[in-house]
Amino acid sequence: MKFSLSDLAAVDSAIEALRAGALIAYPTEAVFGLGCDPSNDQAVSAVVRLKRRDSSKGLIVIGATLEHIKPYVDWDRLGKGAQTAILASWPGAQTWILPRSPGAGAILSGSHPGVAVRVTAHKPTADLCTVFGGALVSTSANPSGAPPARTADAVQQYFGTRVDLLLDEPVGSRTRPTPIRDALTGRLLRS
């Protein structure tokens, strides 16, 4: 189902479907993301299979607020300096690898001890998380190895009806996916 945030009835239906395990494609800061409810391990596994992604790589979890991503991270394992740096970059186009909470599904982090998270400033994505009431999985909407989709039409060309929901809103102005930094080591993993 293709929908926009201005169609409230469609948004309500989309949120119900997400809560039931639907897969969604939606615009992010630079490309369309492919995602689902990160607390639904079956839906997360379906995203990995649809994308044909190596499950050891892990996935990004995004939210509109720190509260949206807190269930997936062990915030208390971060020092005050790291917490300050992270909060200074959010909301924004900075993804951080943070210690994974015991309640976060292992498939989110893949073979890594941490989980990648971001509090987005991209309005359509933040609005989607707000109406959903929590975080979403966010991996680029493309089969592994193919260029990321930058339009709703490109998402449909890649996945057709295998994506249950498609938020037809524009991507942000970034030309590259967000940088990823490890909060514990400070190492830049993707620029």
Buried (B, 14 or more C-beta within 10 A) or exposed (E): BBBEBEEEEBBEBBBEBBBEBBBBBBBBBBBBBBBBBBBBBEBBBBBBEBBEBEBEBBBBBBBBBBEBBBBBBBBEBBEEEBBEBBEEBBBBBBBBBBBBBEEBBBBBBBEBEBBBBBBBBBBBBBBBBEBBEBBBBBBBBBBEEEEBBBBBEBBBEBBEEEBBBBBBBEBBEEEEBBBBBBBBEEEEEEE
